Amino acid sequence: MSEAVHPYDVAVGALLHEQRLEALAKQRDLAAALQVARATVTRWEQGIRDLNVATVLTLADTPGIPGSQLLPEAHRERLDPPLTAIVHTLRTRPDLVPTAQALLETLVENDAGK
């Protein structure tokens, strides 16, 4: 008898699949980088096998796969609402990105000069 698939595993697996495709990575390449079987990556993406915290953090270090994108959006928003609001604004208004980046660079420089 197989265990029931948890909705979070399905959601995280779908996000992993999406991020892997956006990074133009093949399952075998990701499997090799994580030192797991390609079938394991398939099971993660299908939500059949859950991702543990260590694997999610390792994925966050994998080029092209931002770890923050492996959490369902509702959870990302709960982690840091002000930051999520800023990111949402920048995603919906990409014209503001250069200004926001310049402002952040200035703030970091000023903070370092203290």
C-alpha positions, 0 to 999 in steps of 0.5 A: 500500500502506498502512502498518500501524496501530501499537497505540499510535496506536490506543490514543491515538486511542481516548483522544482520542475518549473525552476529546473526548466527555467534554468534549462537543466535536465533531470540527470544534470540536477541529479548529478549535481545533488548526487542522487539518482535521476529517478529521485529528481523525477519523484521530487518533481511529481511530489511522490517523494518529499524534499528534506530541508538539506536538499532544499538548501542544496538546491538553493545553491544550485545555479539557476534554481533560487531556493526561495522559489521552491516554497509555495507562494503563500508560504513565501509571503508568510516568511517576510511580508514586507519583503514579499510586498517589495518583490511583488511590486518589483515584479509587477513594475520592472521599470522600478528595478534600476531605481530600487537597485541604485537606492539599495546600493546607496544605502549599503554604501552609506551603512558601510561608511559609518 
